[in-house]
């Protein structure tokens, strides 16, 4: 089998796995925001920010800056490990926060 066909098969398998795992979504972000699994102290994002309170203006940040701020909260407030930039979890959290939080006016 030539290398082009092998590469195509590998790409096909990786794509199928990614589709099966599901992509980032607002629903997944909501689950994570309300879950204590992001940290080790039993708290969730929603414990400090019920219904997005205290997060007014997050829509004013770009995704990279919002991810950085989110990781700071995960590490400090939730005693968790930071999420990887661009990960399914981080992308989903950012998507969710942008739906529940309004820009500053």
C-alpha positions as a LaTeX table, in Angstrom:
\begin{tabular}{lrrr}
\hline
Residue & $x$ (\AA) & $y$ (\AA) & $z$ (\AA) \\
\hline
Unk1 & 0.00 & 0.00 & 0.00 \\
Unk2 & 1.50 & 3.36 & $-0.92$ \\
Unk3 & 2.03 & 6.21 & 1.55 \\
Unk4 & $-0.77$ & 8.35 & 0.11 \\
Unk5 & $-3.36$ & 5.68 & 0.73 \\
Unk6 & $-1.98$ & 5.02 & 4.22 \\
Unk7 & $-2.13$ & 8.73 & 5.04 \\
Unk8 & $-5.70$ & 8.90 & 3.74 \\
Unk9 & $-6.74$ & 5.94 & 5.91 \\
Unk10 & $-5.16$ & 7.48 & 9.02 \\
Unk11 & $-6.88$ & 10.84 & 8.35 \\
Unk12 & $-10.19$ & 9.06 & 7.81 \\
Unk13 & $-9.87$ & 7.19 & 11.12 \\
Unk14 & $-8.88$ & 10.35 & 13.04 \\
Unk15 & $-11.80$ & 12.25 & 11.52 \\
Unk16 & $-14.22$ & 9.45 & 12.41 \\
Unk17 & $-12.97$ & 9.41 & 16.01 \\
Unk18 & $-13.34$ & 13.19 & 16.28 \\
Unk19 & $-16.89$ & 13.04 & 14.93 \\
Unk20 & $-17.81$ & 10.18 & 17.28 \\
Unk21 & $-16.43$ & 12.12 & 20.24 \\
Unk22 & $-18.46$ & 15.15 & 19.21 \\
Unk23 & $-17.18$ & 18.62 & 18.65 \\
Unk24 & $-17.32$ & 21.58 & 20.97 \\
Unk25 & $-20.82$ & 22.70 & 21.86 \\
Unk26 & $-22.74$ & 25.12 & 24.04 \\
Unk27 & $-24.40$ & 22.14 & 25.71 \\
Unk28 & $-21.01$ & 20.64 & 26.66 \\
Unk29 & $-19.92$ & 24.05 & 27.94 \\
Unk30 & $-23.04$ & 24.24 & 30.10 \\
Unk31 & $-22.31$ & 20.80 & 31.54 \\
Unk32 & $-18.72$ & 21.79 & 32.35 \\
Unk33 & $-19.74$ & 25.16 & 33.81 \\
Unk34 & $-22.10$ & 23.40 & 36.21 \\
Unk35 & $-19.83$ & 20.44 & 36.98 \\
Unk36 & $-17.52$ & 20.07 & 39.96 \\
Unk37 & $-15.27$ & 17.83 & 37.86 \\
Unk38 & $-13.11$ & 20.73 & 36.60 \\
Unk39 & $-11.55$ & 21.00 & 40.04 \\
Unk40 & $-10.79$ & 19.03 & 43.15 \\
Unk41 & $-12.61$ & 21.02 & 45.82 \\
Unk42 & $-16.21$ & 20.15 & 44.93 \\
Unk43 & $-17.02$ & 23.56 & 43.42 \\
Unk44 & $-18.15$ & 24.45 & 39.92 \\
Unk45 & $-17.98$ & 27.64 & 37.89 \\
Unk46 & $-21.70$ & 28.06 & 38.56 \\
Unk47 & $-21.12$ & 28.12 & 42.32 \\
Unk48 & $-19.35$ & 31.48 & 41.98 \\
Unk49 & $-21.23$ & 32.62 & 38.86 \\
Unk50 & $-24.85$ & 31.40 & 39.01 \\
Unk51 & $-26.56$ & 32.17 & 35.70 \\
Unk52 & $-23.39$ & 33.96 & 34.57 \\
Unk53 & $-23.50$ & 36.60 & 37.33 \\
Unk54 & $-20.18$ & 38.33 & 37.75 \\
Unk55 & $-19.15$ & 37.50 & 34.21 \\
Unk56 & $-20.66$ & 40.54 & 32.58 \\
Unk57 & $-18.50$ & 41.66 & 29.72 \\
Unk58 & $-16.73$ & 38.37 & 28.96 \\
Unk59 & $-18.05$ & 38.66 & 25.42 \\
Unk60 & $-15.76$ & 41.69 & 25.10 \\
Unk61 & $-12.69$ & 39.40 & 25.37 \\
Unk62 & $-11.26$ & 37.42 & 22.49 \\
Unk63 & $-11.32$ & 33.65 & 22.86 \\
Unk64 & $-7.65$ & 33.36 & 23.81 \\
Unk65 & $-7.92$ & 35.92 & 26.62 \\
Unk66 & $-11.17$ & 34.40 & 27.90 \\
Unk67 & $-9.52$ & 30.94 & 27.91 \\
Unk68 & $-6.63$ & 32.35 & 29.96 \\
Unk69 & $-9.00$ & 33.92 & 32.50 \\
Unk70 & $-11.05$ & 30.71 & 32.65 \\
Unk71 & $-7.95$ & 28.65 & 33.39 \\
Unk72 & $-6.98$ & 31.04 & 36.17 \\
Unk73 & $-10.38$ & 30.41 & 37.79 \\
Unk74 & $-10.09$ & 26.65 & 37.31 \\
Unk75 & $-6.66$ & 26.60 & 38.96 \\
Unk76 & $-7.30$ & 29.11 & 41.75 \\
Unk77 & $-11.01$ & 28.88 & 42.61 \\
Unk78 & $-11.65$ & 25.22 & 41.72 \\
Unk79 & $-8.20$ & 23.81 & 42.57 \\
Unk80 & $-8.09$ & 22.12 & 39.18 \\
Unk81 & $-5.70$ & 21.67 & 36.30 \\
Unk82 & $-5.82$ & 24.16 & 33.41 \\
Unk83 & $-7.52$ & 23.06 & 30.21 \\
Unk84 & $-5.50$ & 22.97 & 27.01 \\
Unk85 & $-5.97$ & 25.91 & 24.65 \\
Unk86 & $-8.25$ & 24.91 & 21.80 \\
Unk87 & $-9.39$ & 21.74 & 23.56 \\
Unk88 & $-12.95$ & 20.49 & 23.23 \\
Unk89 & $-13.59$ & 21.42 & 26.86 \\
Unk90 & $-12.13$ & 24.93 & 26.69 \\
Unk91 & $-13.80$ & 25.75 & 23.39 \\
Unk92 & $-17.15$ & 24.51 & 24.75 \\
Unk93 & $-16.78$ & 26.56 & 27.97 \\
Unk94 & $-15.98$ & 29.71 & 25.99 \\
Unk95 & $-18.95$ & 29.10 & 23.68 \\
Unk96 & $-21.26$ & 28.66 & 26.67 \\
Unk97 & $-20.00$ & 31.71 & 28.54 \\
Unk98 & $-20.51$ & 33.86 & 25.47 \\
Unk99 & $-24.19$ & 32.82 & 25.40 \\
Unk100 & $-24.98$ & 33.58 & 29.07 \\
Unk101 & $-22.91$ & 36.72 & 29.46 \\
Unk102 & $-23.61$ & 39.98 & 27.74 \\
Unk103 & $-21.06$ & 42.55 & 26.56 \\
Unk104 & $-20.50$ & 45.66 & 28.67 \\
Unk105 & $-22.43$ & 48.64 & 27.38 \\
\hline
\end{tabular}
